[in-house]
Amino acid sequence: MKLLNENKALRRQRVLRLNILAALVVLIVSAYMVITGEYSSLQERQSADQIYNILIIGSIIYMAAVWISCVMTKPFWFPGKSSD
């Protein structure tokens, strides 16, 4: 990886952190919908819960992948600040 100047490195770090925040919002909204959802039938509830569970698991995996990429690439973007 090439070294970035500090402005570009900070911008990329912010974008990655915003992606983590967006995935967290998806996780919270999906969990809220699983807990408070009102459905007219059991079949409707099961199909909706399946979709929400996939969203929850997907957002957790996405947050973990983005966080790992943020942590692992930090020494390349900020070579003097790798101890933070």
MMTF fields as JSON, N, C-alpha, C and O atoms, coordinates in Angstrom:
{
  "mmtfVersion": "1.0.0",
  "mmtfProducer": "UNKNOWN",
  "numBonds": 335,
  "numAtoms": 336,
  "numGroups": 84,
  "numChains": 1,
  "numModels": 1,
  "chainsPerModel": [1],
  "groupsPerChain": [84],
  "chainIdList": ["A"],
  "bondAtomList": [4, 2, 8, 6, 12, 10, 16, 14, 20, 18, 24, 22, 28, 26, 32, 30, 36, 34, 40, 38, 44, 42, 48, 46, 52, 50, 56, 54, 60, 58, 64, 62, 68, 66, 72, 70, 76, 74, 80, 78, 84, 82, 88, 86, 92, 90, 96, 94, 100, 98, 104, 102, 108, 106, 112, 110, 116, 114, 120, 118, 124, 122, 128, 126, 132, 130, 136, 134, 140, 138, 144, 142, 148, 146, 152, 150, 156, 154, 160, 158, 164, 162, 168, 166, 172, 170, 176, 174, 180, 178, 184, 182, 188, 186, 192, 190, 196, 194, 200, 198, 204, 202, 208, 206, 212, 210, 216, 214, 220, 218, 224, 222, 228, 226, 232, 230, 236, 234, 240, 238, 244, 242, 248, 246, 252, 250, 256, 254, 260, 258, 264, 262, 268, 266, 272, 270, 276, 274, 280, 278, 284, 282, 288, 286, 292, 290, 296, 294, 300, 298, 304, 302, 308, 306, 312, 310, 316, 314, 320, 318, 324, 322, 328, 326, 332, 330],
  "bondOrderList": [1, 1, 1, 1, 1, 1, 1, 1, 1, 1, 1, 1, 1, 1, 1, 1, 1, 1, 1, 1, 1, 1, 1, 1, 1, 1, 1, 1, 1, 1, 1, 1, 1, 1, 1, 1, 1, 1, 1, 1, 1, 1, 1, 1, 1, 1, 1, 1, 1, 1, 1, 1, 1, 1, 1, 1, 1, 1, 1, 1, 1, 1, 1, 1, 1, 1, 1, 1, 1, 1, 1, 1, 1, 1, 1, 1, 1, 1, 1, 1, 1, 1, 1],
  "groupList": [{"groupName": "MET", "atomNameList": ["N", "CA", "C", "O"], "elementList": ["N", "C", "C", "O"], "formalChargeList": [0, 0, 0, 0], "bondAtomList": [1, 0, 2, 1, 3, 2], "bondOrderList": [1, 1, 2], "singleLetterCode": "M", "chemCompType": "L-PEPTIDE LINKING"}, {"groupName": "LYS", "atomNameList": ["N", "CA", "C", "O"], "elementList": ["N", "C", "C", "O"], "formalChargeList": [0, 0, 0, 0], "bondAtomList": [1, 0, 2, 1, 3, 2], "bondOrderList": [1, 1, 2], "singleLetterCode": "K", "chemCompType": "L-PEPTIDE LINKING"}, {"groupName": "LEU", "atomNameList": ["N", "CA", "C", "O"], "elementList": ["N", "C", "C", "O"], "formalChargeList": [0, 0, 0, 0], "bondAtomList": [1, 0, 2, 1, 3, 2], "bondOrderList": [1, 1, 2], "singleLetterCode": "L", "chemCompType": "L-PEPTIDE LINKING"}, {"groupName": "ASN", "atomNameList": ["N", "CA", "C", "O"], "elementList": ["N", "C", "C", "O"], "formalChargeList": [0, 0, 0, 0], "bondAtomList": [1, 0, 2, 1, 3, 2], "bondOrderList": [1, 1, 2], "singleLetterCode": "N", "chemCompType": "L-PEPTIDE LINKING"}, {"groupName": "GLU", "atomNameList": ["N", "CA", "C", "O"], "elementList": ["N", "C", "C", "O"], "formalChargeList": [0, 0, 0, 0], "bondAtomList": [1, 0, 2, 1, 3, 2], "bondOrderList": [1, 1, 2], "singleLetterCode": "E", "chemCompType": "L-PEPTIDE LINKING"}, {"groupName": "ALA", "atomNameList": ["N", "CA", "C", "O"], "elementList": ["N", "C", "C", "O"], "formalChargeList": [0, 0, 0, 0], "bondAtomList": [1, 0, 2, 1, 3, 2], "bondOrderList": [1, 1, 2], "singleLetterCode": "A", "chemCompType": "L-PEPTIDE LINKING"}, {"groupName": "ARG", "atomNameList": ["N", "CA", "C", "O"], "elementList": ["N", "C", "C", "O"], "formalChargeList": [0, 0, 0, 0], "bondAtomList": [1, 0, 2, 1, 3, 2], "bondOrderList": [1, 1, 2], "singleLetterCode": "R", "chemCompType": "L-PEPTIDE LINKING"}, {"groupName": "GLN", "atomNameList": ["N", "CA", "C", "O"], "elementList": ["N", "C", "C", "O"], "formalChargeList": [0, 0, 0, 0], "bondAtomList": [1, 0, 2, 1, 3, 2], "bondOrderList": [1, 1, 2], "singleLetterCode": "Q", "chemCompType": "L-PEPTIDE LINKING"}, {"groupName": "VAL", "atomNameList": ["N", "CA", "C", "O"], "elementList": ["N", "C", "C", "O"], "formalChargeList": [0, 0, 0, 0], "bondAtomList": [1, 0, 2, 1, 3, 2], "bondOrderList": [1, 1, 2], "singleLetterCode": "V", "chemCompType": "L-PEPTIDE LINKING"}, {"groupName": "ILE", "atomNameList": ["N", "CA", "C", "O"], "elementList": ["N", "C", "C", "O"], "formalChargeList": [0, 0, 0, 0], "bondAtomList": [1, 0, 2, 1, 3, 2], "bondOrderList": [1, 1, 2], "singleLetterCode": "I", "chemCompType": "L-PEPTIDE LINKING"}, {"groupName": "SER", "atomNameList": ["N", "CA", "C", "O"], "elementList": ["N", "C", "C", "O"], "formalChargeList": [0, 0, 0, 0], "bondAtomList": [1, 0, 2, 1, 3, 2], "bondOrderList": [1, 1, 2], "singleLetterCode": "S", "chemCompType": "L-PEPTIDE LINKING"}, {"groupName": "TYR", "atomNameList": ["N", "CA", "C", "O"], "elementList": ["N", "C", "C", "O"], "formalChargeList": [0, 0, 0, 0], "bondAtomList": [1, 0, 2, 1, 3, 2], "bondOrderList": [1, 1, 2], "singleLetterCode": "Y", "chemCompType": "L-PEPTIDE LINKING"}, {"groupName": "THR", "atomNameList": ["N", "CA", "C", "O"], "elementList": ["N", "C", "C", "O"], "formalChargeList": [0, 0, 0, 0], "bondAtomList": [1, 0, 2, 1, 3, 2], "bondOrderList": [1, 1, 2], "singleLetterCode": "T", "chemCompType": "L-PEPTIDE LINKING"}, {"groupName": "GLY", "atomNameList": ["N", "CA", "C", "O"], "elementList": ["N", "C", "C", "O"], "formalChargeList": [0, 0, 0, 0], "bondAtomList": [1, 0, 2, 1, 3, 2], "bondOrderList": [1, 1, 2], "singleLetterCode": "G", "chemCompType": "PEPTIDE LINKING"}, {"groupName": "ASP", "atomNameList": ["N", "CA", "C", "O"], "elementList": ["N", "C", "C", "O"], "formalChargeList": [0, 0, 0, 0], "bondAtomList": [1, 0, 2, 1, 3, 2], "bondOrderList": [1, 1, 2], "singleLetterCode": "D", "chemCompType": "L-PEPTIDE LINKING"}, {"groupName": "TRP", "atomNameList": ["N", "CA", "C", "O"], "elementList": ["N", "C", "C", "O"], "formalChargeList": [0, 0, 0, 0], "bondAtomList": [1, 0, 2, 1, 3, 2], "bondOrderList": [1, 1, 2], "singleLetterCode": "W", "chemCompType": "L-PEPTIDE LINKING"}, {"groupName": "CYS", "atomNameList": ["N", "CA", "C", "O"], "elementList": ["N", "C", "C", "O"], "formalChargeList": [0, 0, 0, 0], "bondAtomList": [1, 0, 2, 1, 3, 2], "bondOrderList": [1, 1, 2], "singleLetterCode": "C", "chemCompType": "L-PEPTIDE LINKING"}, {"groupName": "PRO", "atomNameList": ["N", "CA", "C", "O"], "elementList": ["N", "C", "C", "O"], "formalChargeList": [0, 0, 0, 0], "bondAtomList": [1, 0, 2, 1, 3, 2], "bondOrderList": [1, 1, 2], "singleLetterCode": "P", "chemCompType": "L-PEPTIDE LINKING"}, {"groupName": "PHE", "atomNameList": ["N", "CA", "C", "O"], "elementList": ["N", "C", "C", "O"], "formalChargeList": [0, 0, 0, 0], "bondAtomList": [1, 0, 2, 1, 3, 2], "bondOrderList": [1, 1, 2], "singleLetterCode": "F", "chemCompType": "L-PEPTIDE LINKING"}],
  "groupTypeList": [0, 1, 2, 2, 3, 4, 3, 1, 5, 2, 6, 6, 7, 6, 8, 2, 6, 2, 3, 9, 2, 5, 5, 2, 8, 8, 2, 9, 8, 10, 5, 11, 0, 8, 9, 12, 13, 4, 11, 10, 10, 2, 7, 4, 6, 7, 10, 5, 14, 7, 9, 11, 3, 9, 2, 9, 9, 13, 10, 9, 9, 11, 0, 5, 5, 8, 15, 9, 10, 16, 8, 0, 12, 1, 17, 18, 15, 18, 17, 13, 1, 10, 10, 14],
  "groupIdList": [1, 2, 3, 4, 5, 6, 7, 8, 9, 10, 11, 12, 13, 14, 15, 16, 17, 18, 19, 20, 21, 22, 23, 24, 25, 26, 27, 28, 29, 30, 31, 32, 33, 34, 35, 36, 37, 38, 39, 40, 41, 42, 43, 44, 45, 46, 47, 48, 49, 50, 51, 52, 53, 54, 55, 56, 57, 58, 59, 60, 61, 62, 63, 64, 65, 66, 67, 68, 69, 70, 71, 72, 73, 74, 75, 76, 77, 78, 79, 80, 81, 82, 83, 84],
  "secStructList": [7, 7, 7, 7, 7, 2, 2, 2, 2, 2, 2, 2, 2, 2, 2, 2, 2, 2, 2, 2, 2, 2, 2, 2, 2, 2, 2, 2, 2, 2, 2, 2, 2, 2, 2, 2, 7, 7, 7, 1, 1, 2, 2, 2, 2, 2, 2, 2, 2, 2, 2, 2, 2, 2, 2, 2, 2, 2, 2, 2, 2, 2, 2, 2, 2, 2, 2, 2, 2, 2, 2, 2, 2, 2, 2, 2, 2, 7, 4, 4, 4, 6, 6, 7],
  "xCoordList": [0.834, 0.0, 0.882, 1.962, 0.399, 1.16, 0.757, -0.36, 1.684, 1.396, 0.544, 0.766, -0.413, -1.299, -0.917, -0.338, -1.245, -1.048, -2.109, -3.078, -1.928, -2.768, -4.241, -5.116, -4.531, -5.927, -6.654, -7.78, -6.019, -6.647, -6.787, -7.786, -5.799, -5.863, -7.005, -7.738, -7.155, -8.249, -9.607, -10.557, -9.701, -10.958, -11.329, -12.486, -10.365, -10.641, -11.02, -11.899, -10.362, -10.693, -12.12, -12.849, -12.52, -13.891, -14.921, -15.974, -14.612, -15.537, -15.712, -16.831, -14.628, -14.729, -15.526, -16.346, -15.293, -16.047, -17.525, -18.377, -17.843, -19.241, -19.908, -21.093, -19.158, -19.689, -20.007, -21.024, -19.146, -19.41, -20.662, -21.494, -20.801, -21.98, -23.255, -24.288, -23.191, -24.362, -24.77, -25.959, -23.796, -24.107, -24.698, -25.567, -24.234, -24.787, -26.243, -27.073, -26.55, -27.933, -28.823, -29.937, -28.339, -29.106, -29.33, -30.421, -28.318, -28.431, -29.483, -30.322, -29.44, -30.372, -31.804, -32.724, -31.998, -33.348, -33.897, -35.068, -33.07, -33.53, -33.881, -34.899, -33.059, -33.362, -34.631, -35.435, -34.822, -36.049, -37.278, -38.305, -37.163, -38.296, -38.592, -39.752, -37.568, -37.8, -38.544, -39.458, -38.161, -38.758, -40.171, -41.061, -40.385, -41.668, -42.601, -43.674, -42.22, -43.046, -44.412, -44.532, -45.441, -46.8, -47.232, -47.188, -47.645, -48.003, -49.378, -49.806, -50.067, -51.413, -51.414, -52.39, -50.338, -50.303, -48.904, -47.927, -48.839, -47.559, -46.643, -45.435, -47.192, -46.386, -45.754, -44.598, -46.503, -45.978, -44.849, -43.839, -45.019, -43.996, -42.718, -41.616, -42.865, -41.697, -40.909, -39.678, -41.58, -40.865, -40.181, -39.065, -40.845, -40.222, -39.041, -38.003, -39.192, -38.089, -36.886, -35.747, -37.121, -36.02, -35.221, -33.99, -35.924, -35.249, -34.489, -33.344, -35.116, -34.443, -33.231, -32.214, -33.318, -32.173, -31.012, -29.854, -31.309, -30.252, -29.612, -28.392, -30.419, -29.88, -28.997, -27.951, -29.419, -28.638, -27.291, -26.253, -27.302, -26.051, -25.157, -23.946, -25.755, -24.977, -24.343, -23.201, -25.073, -24.506, -23.384, -22.413, -23.507, -22.421, -21.168, -20.065, -21.339, -20.19, -19.579, -18.356, -20.421, -19.924, -19.162, -18.093, -19.71, -19.011, -17.653, -16.662, -17.602, -16.338, -15.327, -14.155, -15.765, -14.852, -14.317, -13.127, -15.19, -14.748, -13.836, -12.842, -14.151, -13.31, -11.926, -10.915, -11.881, -10.59, -9.787, -8.583, -10.428, -9.698, -9.213, -8.134, -9.991, -9.58, -8.36, -7.417, -8.381, -7.283, -6.026, -4.92, -6.201, -5.042, -4.351, -3.146, -5.078, -4.458, -3.978, -3.334, -4.266, -3.858, -2.347, -1.923, -1.512, -0.069, 0.402, 1.417, -0.316, 0.075, -0.365, 0.312, -1.491, -2.003, -1.359, -1.107, -1.092, -0.485, 0.786, 0.746, 1.896, 3.066, 3.665, 4.258, 3.534, 4.089, 3.158, 3.583, 1.899, 0.907, 0.37, -0.783, 1.151, 0.652, 0.444, -0.164, 0.938, 0.758, -0.572, -0.891, -1.386, -2.687, -3.687, -4.833],
  "yCoordList": [-1.179, 0.0, 1.247, 1.274, 2.241, 3.481, 4.349, 4.258, 5.182, 6.106, 7.253, 7.757, 7.643, 8.744, 9.989, 9.903, 11.138, 12.329, 12.332, 11.577, 13.164, 13.095, 13.395, 12.784, 14.318, 14.634, 13.447, 13.136, 12.785, 11.621, 10.467, 9.748, 10.296, 9.228, 9.466, 8.538, 10.699, 11.017, 10.848, 10.38, 11.226, 11.078, 9.606, 9.239, 8.765, 7.334, 6.73, 5.872, 7.175, 6.667, 7.067, 6.26, 8.295, 8.746, 7.95, 7.587, 7.682, 6.907, 5.505, 4.996, 4.882, 3.552, 3.59, 2.707, 4.587, 4.698, 4.982, 4.49, 5.76, 5.992, 4.712, 4.493, 3.867, 2.575, 1.701, 1.007, 1.73, 0.976, 1.518, 0.743, 2.827, 3.444, 3.091, 2.817, 3.095, 2.735, 1.28, 0.974, 0.394, -1.014, -1.167, -2.011, -0.363, -0.401, 0.066, -0.495, 1.077, 1.551, 0.456, 0.24, -0.233, -1.336, -2.427, -2.991, -2.726, -3.738, -3.348, -4.168, -2.115, -1.655, -1.634, -2.07, -1.131, -1.065, -2.474, -2.733, -3.372, -4.743, -5.431, -6.117, -5.258, -5.855, -5.259, -5.981, -3.962, -3.316, -3.887, -4.138, -4.089, -4.625, -6.073, -6.484, -6.844, -8.218, -8.214, -9.013, -7.33, -7.304, -6.731, -7.268, -5.663, -4.955, -5.164, -4.563, -6.0, -6.152, -6.751, -7.7, -6.186, -6.7, -7.255, -6.558, -8.501, -9.177, -9.804, -10.118, -9.985, -10.543, -12.066, -12.657, -12.707, -14.167, -14.65, -13.904, -15.889, -16.489, -16.614, -16.41, -16.94, -17.078, -15.742, -15.697, -14.68, -13.345, -12.981, -12.411, -13.308, -13.032, -13.827, -13.292, -15.082, -15.918, -15.43, -15.418, -15.034, -14.547, -13.207, -12.974, -12.335, -11.046, -11.233, -10.593, -12.107, -12.343, -12.957, -12.673, -13.784, -14.376, -13.285, -13.3, -12.363, -11.259, -10.385, -10.009, -10.06, -9.222, -9.93, -9.289, -11.228, -11.965, -11.98, -11.882, -12.101, -12.034, -10.648, -10.531, -9.598, -8.237, -8.057, -7.411, -8.625, -8.505, -9.196, -8.614, -10.417, -11.164, -10.499, -10.39, -10.053, -9.369, -8.086, -7.784, -7.327, -6.065, -6.324, -5.569, -7.382, -7.723, -8.127, -7.696, -8.953, -9.374, -8.179, -8.062, -7.289, -6.103, -5.18, -4.676, -4.96, -4.119, -4.71, -3.985, -6.019, -6.664, -6.539, -6.255, -6.748, -6.657, -5.237, -5.047, -4.248, -2.859, -2.456, -1.765, -2.872, -2.537, -3.169, -2.523, -4.421, -5.09, -4.383, -4.183, -4.002, -3.293, -1.937, -1.489, -1.283, 0.013, -0.155, 0.633, -1.168, -1.399, -1.876, -1.431, -2.782, -3.369, -2.4, -2.519, -1.456, -0.523, 0.761, 1.575, 0.967, 2.197, 2.417, 3.553, 1.403, 1.651, 2.131, 2.822, 1.778, 2.233, 3.663, 4.408, 4.051, 5.398, 6.406, 7.545, 6.002, 6.874, 6.184, 5.613, 6.218, 5.442, 5.899, 5.084, 7.151, 7.632, 7.454, 7.627, 7.113, 7.016, 5.598, 5.434, 4.576, 3.212, 2.682, 1.626, 3.397, 2.926, 3.355, 2.921, 4.196, 4.644, 3.53, 3.733],
  "zCoordList": [0.0, 0.0, 0.0, 0.59, -0.659, -0.678, 0.509, 1.018, 0.928, 2.017, 1.486, 0.385, 2.275, 1.903, 2.687, 3.77, 2.131, 2.94, 4.038, 3.971, 5.024, 6.216, 5.932, 6.546, 5.018, 4.7, 4.085, 4.475, 3.13, 2.498, 3.486, 3.471, 4.331, 5.324, 6.311, 6.65, 6.767, 7.679, 7.005, 7.631, 5.732, 5.007, 4.867, 5.071, 4.525, 4.408, 5.748, 5.824, 6.793, 8.119, 8.511, 9.088, 8.205, 8.495, 7.699, 8.223, 6.435, 5.605, 6.171, 6.224, 6.59, 7.18, 8.482, 8.737, 9.287, 10.547, 10.296, 11.037, 9.275, 8.928, 8.425, 8.677, 7.716, 7.298, 8.503, 8.517, 9.51, 10.729, 11.413, 11.886, 11.468, 12.073, 11.305, 11.916, 9.981, 9.173, 9.416, 9.508, 9.518, 9.804, 11.201, 11.418, 12.139, 13.49, 13.49, 14.204, 12.701, 12.594, 12.004, 12.481, 10.974, 10.39, 11.424, 11.504, 12.208, 13.256, 14.293, 14.667, 14.751, 15.785, 15.261, 15.953, 14.047, 13.479, 13.252, 13.528, 12.756, 12.528, 13.836, 13.919, 14.85, 16.154, 16.739, 17.329, 16.587, 17.062, 16.356, 16.986, 15.045, 14.291, 14.669, 14.668, 14.99, 15.437, 16.762, 16.967, 17.649, 18.988, 18.972, 19.631, 18.239, 18.326, 17.151, 17.107, 16.197, 15.004, 15.302, 16.078, 14.677, 14.815, 13.466, 12.452, 13.464, 12.232, 12.388, 13.499, 11.266, 11.314, 11.395, 11.859, 10.951, 10.992, 11.369, 11.299, 11.763, 12.128, 10.928, 11.047, 9.791, 8.576, 8.18, 7.762, 8.313, 8.012, 8.969, 8.557, 10.234, 11.234, 10.96, 11.076, 10.603, 10.341, 9.137, 9.172, 8.091, 6.907, 7.176, 6.712, 7.919, 8.247, 9.191, 9.021, 10.186, 11.12, 10.422, 10.791, 9.43, 8.685, 7.96, 7.962, 7.356, 6.659, 7.653, 7.399, 8.78, 9.782, 10.37, 10.633, 10.579, 11.104, 10.12, 10.526, 8.842, 7.828, 7.838, 7.722, 7.974, 8.052, 9.29, 9.222, 10.412, 11.641, 11.489, 11.803, 11.015, 10.854, 9.817, 10.011, 8.715, 7.68, 8.174, 7.829, 8.977, 9.484, 10.482, 10.531, 11.278, 12.204, 11.438, 11.773, 10.41, 9.602, 8.881, 8.803, 8.353, 7.656, 8.607, 8.262, 9.805, 10.781, 11.127, 11.208, 11.332, 11.683, 10.546, 10.792, 9.311, 8.17, 7.988, 7.735, 8.115, 7.953, 9.102, 8.88, 10.325, 11.467, 11.318, 11.594, 10.885, 10.695, 9.615, 9.776, 8.521, 7.472, 7.957, 7.568, 8.796, 9.353, 10.256, 10.187, 11.088, 12.031, 11.304, 11.609, 10.345, 9.675, 8.716, 8.492, 8.153, 7.21, 7.866, 7.204, 9.123, 9.798, 9.777, 9.568, 9.98, 9.911, 8.546, 8.455, 7.483, 6.155, 5.904, 5.195, 6.479, 6.264, 7.195, 6.8, 8.425, 9.42, 9.95, 11.04, 9.226, 9.64, 10.964, 11.672, 11.317, 12.582, 13.756, 14.899, 13.519, 14.576, 14.73, 15.129, 14.433, 14.469, 15.888, 16.064, 16.903, 18.291, 18.879, 19.985, 18.2, 18.713, 18.722, 19.124]
}
